Amino acid sequence: MSDHDGVLAAEQSHLDHARAELARMREHTLSLVPDGGDAIADEALAWALHRRALSLVDDPSTTLFFGRTDHDDGQRLHIGRRHVTDSHGDPVVIDWRADVSRGFYRATRDDRAGVRLRRRFGVEEGRLTAYEDEHLVDRHEQDHSSAILAREIERPRSGPMRDIVATIQPEQDALVRADAQTTVCVQGAPGTGKTAVGLHRAAWLLYAHRERLTRQGVLVIGPNRAFLSHISAVLPALGEVEVEQRTVTELLTVAGDGRKEVRLRGEEPPSVATLKGDGRMAEVVRRAVWSVVGDPAQVLESGAVVVTRGSRRWRVPGYLVKDLLHELTHRGIRYEAARALLPQRLSHAVLQLFEAAGDSPDDVVQDAVARSAEVRKAVKLLMPAQDAAKVLWRLLSDREFLVANSQDLLTGAERDLLLWPRPPRTAGTAKWTAADSVLLDEIGDQLQRTRSRAHVVLDEAQDLSAMQLRAVGRRCSTGAATVLGDIAQGTTPWSASSWDDVLGHLGKPDGSLEVLDRGFRVPSAVIDYAARLLPRIAPDLSVPTSVRDDPGRLDVLEVPDPVAWSATVTAQLLAEEGSVGVVVAANSLEAVASTLTAAGVEFSRLDEVVEGDVQQRVSLVPASLVKGLEFDRVLVVEPADIVDGEPDERTGLRRLYVSLTRAVTAMVVLHSRELPPELA
């Protein structure tokens, strides 16, 4: 709208003032000299100041605020990405995460929460270009959709995913601000913003519970490195620079939290990987770990622990040792913790013999007995030291050991699948697979408790096996989780059929299930077309609806050679603003890459991407990696090939559904083969 009343000029002046104050805050932080009293404290303080300075970096391509609320009590609050104060400590911009910012997202005429006016700003290159006012006290003002909001949602994208703080919807805001102790599971259709909800929830939790979450850590888990690269800029843009981001594979193979690095060098059939991911394997490996606890009657000389002290020998009978072992192995602690307690338990039993003989031993005597050669030898025999790799190596090599630990759990045929046809000579020479890494992690947790974060955000959770979900659940056993996904987009052989199963395996059965089915990013022409597949791939899910006024564009073209046509269509899509995603089956990737190269189209291959490496407007991406990504315009090449690239039709159609729901503005489908009946 025109600025005849000077509103935009006044608001731009306030923005300029906010930028100056943010720069002052950062300069002040950089000027501080860390003085904690000693070298270690100085280093910690210096690192804290460094993090603070990073969080105060201004991005000139965006504005520090995107909205304003005027309140009944006279307050006027500018809502933005971070809190900015002037030199007197008075607020210039209010952080979107603050409680007083709720009204910007949730206030309605029926429930104003003290808000009289809500103002939204249009932004271009960091400057305010327009504004819209909504007078919540004026019941005669006609409700209408926000053009600024629609423009921001539909704005062409290039590069990594951006934050959505200016466009968060009321139902999304409720999820973002859910109680810190509550595990929230979001079933979200394509384009509903579930990934953004999870990331903004992490940012809100870090704001509302800074000390605990910073100390214990926040972890974001995504399906692949391309996905993490896509979302990597969101949290830093919100001032959160310390959130750990991992793929599931990295989580289970990279050294850390007391675990060794696991090198994946092996491959195995999907049937074997599926079985290794089955929830029953948790009990198999638990039994394997604890099965080595010895029977005193069999492993100890004379069936008892005998300690020599001075001229006397003290004997702890086998039945008492067995009772001590039973108490330690059935109290719910980890194997290594029980093993560490056993010397003290045996020593205490010896001291009781001392006392019965009239002696009065103290703690020094008990510690000496616990460290004695006789007790250390008994502990080694009763609870030998274990290594996760050696336990799994034995389980997959030794049929007798596997049978003993899988009675009533696995069939003979399943044991045959698990056992290595040619077992490696040692655990060190084993070629571990991705499914093995999950079992190694489970065994490692039986040996020693896994570190828990304060919060875990898990995206595309429907694709994880029961054992993978257990591994993630261990990382938030003392915290909560935000679980994101879409049952219709499950594309692994073990993908979940219900969120109850997912939450159960995570160890969060009381998690709150919420459904997002209003699409803000995917236009109706695209989502309606893809949704034709839902009755076959996820009949229990409701059909998502697009709430955008712009229906977008969909072109389904039958051509003689889709690969040959891909370069021409890509060039046409490049003529319009924004990013372009070319989605193909894996077996067509090289052919399409050659076609684009020959036509002079510059592109990034997302199957080769490293974090921050996407430089081109065009991204060539195999269908197996496109989940979670979005592009302004999408070209899908030969849908039938995408379906055929999966082991079964349902998984193939789900993969196609994912591929068909990545466009924000327009989608072109090229095919020469027959389309699935629902899309024909």
Secondary structure, 3 states (H helix, E strand, C coil): CCCCCCHHHHHHHHHHHHHHHHHHHHHHHHHCCCCCCCHHHHHHHHHHHHHHHHHCCCCCCCCCEEEEEEECCCCEEEEECCCEECCCCCEEEEECCCHHHHHHHHCCCCCCCCEEEEEEEEEECCEEEEEEEEECCCCCCCCCCCHHHHHHHHCCCCCCCCCCCCCCCHHHHHHHCCCCCCCEEEEECCCCCHHHHHHHHHHHHHHHCHHHHHHHCEEEEECCHHHHHHHCCHHHHCCCCCCEEEEHHHHHHCCECCECCCCECCCCCHHHHHHHCCCHHHHHHHHHHHCCCCCHHHHCHHHCEEEEECCEEEEECHHHHHHHHHHHHCCCCCHHHHHHHHHHHHHHHHHHHHHHCCCCCCHHHHHHHHCCHHHHHHHHHHCCCCCHHHHHHHHHHCHHHHHHHCCCCCCHHHHHHHCCCCCCCCHHHCCECHHHHHHHHHHHHHHCCCCCCCEEEECCHHHCCHHHHHHHHHCCCCCEEEEEECHHHCCCCCCCCCHHHHHHHHCCCCCEEEEECEECCCCHHHHHHHHHHHHHHCCCCCCCEECCCCCCEEEEEECCCHHHHHHHHHHHHHCCCCCEEEEECHHHHHHHHHHHHHCCCCCEECCCCCCCCCCCCEEEEEHHHCCCCCEEEEEEECHHHHHHCCCCHHHHHHHHHHHCCCEEEEEEEEECCCCCCCCC
